[in-house]
Each structure stands twice: as structure tokens, then as C-alpha cells.
Amino acid sequence: RVGSRGSELGRMKYVSTRGGDEATFAEAIARGYARDGGLYMPEHVPQITLKDLEEWKHHSFALLCEEIIALFLENEVPRSDLRPLMTRCFVGFADSSVVPLKHLAGGG
């Protein structure tokens, strides 16, 4: 089976910075450090298309985070679990947009 963005079995692989280990997301989280002492990094950086950006431009900060993080999880954490996690991460921020954008004087 191929994942939505082309990875085998729909799961992103995480590889050690030292090159001697690989893991799924769940394995990398459970282990912390790679078995060879390195840090886990995604095997590849998912591509974000102009269509994705168009669809996401009006998302809340939590929903935008969900979309981006989901690219790195590729079905390993169901969206039904991911969405409440992302929502809870940003509860209690002083501004409802979490990261408000403000235009600077002079258009800069």
C-alpha cells in the first residue's frame, strides 16, 4: 500500500542522524534516541503544494498545525486522535489566533 504522499505502507520512516537505525513515528517517540545514539529525523520532507496552501490559508492555527504534522505521521496517528491533541495544545493563549499577524507601518 502506498500512502497519500507516496511513502511505503503510508508511514513516514525516521532515520538516525548517524545512519545506523530507522523507525516509525511511534518507535522513534518510544525510544527517544536512535539505537546507534543518533537523533531521529524524517526520511524525507513532505511536499506542500500551492493547492495545499490555498486550502489551508484560512485554517485556525491548531488546524494548520494538524495539517502539517499529519504529513509527518502519514496515518500512524489517526486524524480523530490528532485533532483534539492539536486543539488542546493551543488552549489558553491570550489571543484566539495564537500567533496574531500584524501589518507594519509603511507596508514592510
C-alpha positions in Angstrom: 0.0 0.0 0.0 1.2 3.5 -0.8 0.5 6.5 1.5 -1.2 9.7 0.3 2.2 11.3 -0.4 3.9 8.2 -1.8 5.6 6.5 1.2 5.6 2.8 1.5 2.7 1.5 3.7 1.5 5.0 4.4 4.1 5.6 7.1 6.9 8.0 7.3 10.2 6.5 8.3 12.5 8.2 10.7 16.2 7.7 10.3 19.1 8.2 12.6 21.4 11.2 12.1 24.2 8.6 12.4 22.8 6.4 9.7 22.5 3.2 11.6 18.8 3.0 12.6 15.3 3.7 11.3 12.0 3.7 13.0 8.3 4.5 12.6 7.0 7.6 14.4 5.8 5.5 17.4 9.1 3.7 17.7 11.0 7.0 17.5 8.9 8.6 20.2 9.2 5.5 22.4 13.0 5.2 22.0 13.9 8.9 22.3 17.4 8.4 20.8 18.1 6.1 17.9 19.7 2.8 18.9 23.0 4.0 17.4 22.9 7.1 19.6 21.8 9.5 16.9 18.7 11.6 16.7 15.7 10.6 14.6 14.9 12.8 11.5 12.2 12.3 8.9 13.4 10.2 6.0 12.1 13.0 3.7 10.4 16.4 3.9 6.8 16.1 2.7 6.0 18.4 -0.2 3.4 21.1 0.3 1.7 22.2 -2.9 0.2 25.5 -3.8 -3.2 23.8 -3.7 -2.5 22.8 0.0 -1.6 26.4 0.8 -4.7 27.7 -0.8 -6.8 25.2 1.2 -5.1 26.0 4.4 -4.9 29.8 4.3 -8.0 30.3 6.4 -7.4 27.5 8.9 -7.0 28.2 12.6 -3.5 27.8 13.9 -4.4 24.5 15.5 -5.9 23.1 12.3 -2.9 24.3 10.3 -0.6 22.5 12.8 -2.7 19.4 12.4 -2.3 19.5 8.6 1.4 19.9 8.7 2.0 17.3 11.5 -0.2 14.8 9.7 2.2 14.9 6.8 5.0 13.6 9.1 2.7 11.0 10.7 1.2 9.6 7.5 -1.7 7.6 9.0 0.3 6.4 12.1 -1.9 8.7 14.3 -5.5 8.8 13.2 -6.9 12.3 12.5 -9.6 11.6 15.0 -6.9 11.5 17.7 -4.7 14.2 16.2 -7.3 16.9 16.0 -8.1 17.0 19.8 -4.4 17.0 20.6 -3.7 20.0 18.4 -6.7 21.8 19.8 -5.7 21.3 23.4 -2.1 22.4 22.6 -3.3 26.0 22.0 -5.9 26.4 24.7 -5.3 29.3 27.0 -3.3 31.6 24.6 -4.1 35.3 25.2 -5.1 35.8 21.5 -7.6 33.4 19.9 -5.5 33.2 16.8 -2.5 32.0 18.9 0.0 33.8 16.7 -1.6 37.1 15.6 -0.2 38.7 12.4 0.1 42.5 12.4 0.8 44.7 9.4 3.7 47.0 10.0 3.6 50.7 9.2 5.0 51.5 5.8 3.9 48.2 4.3 7.1 46.4 5.5 
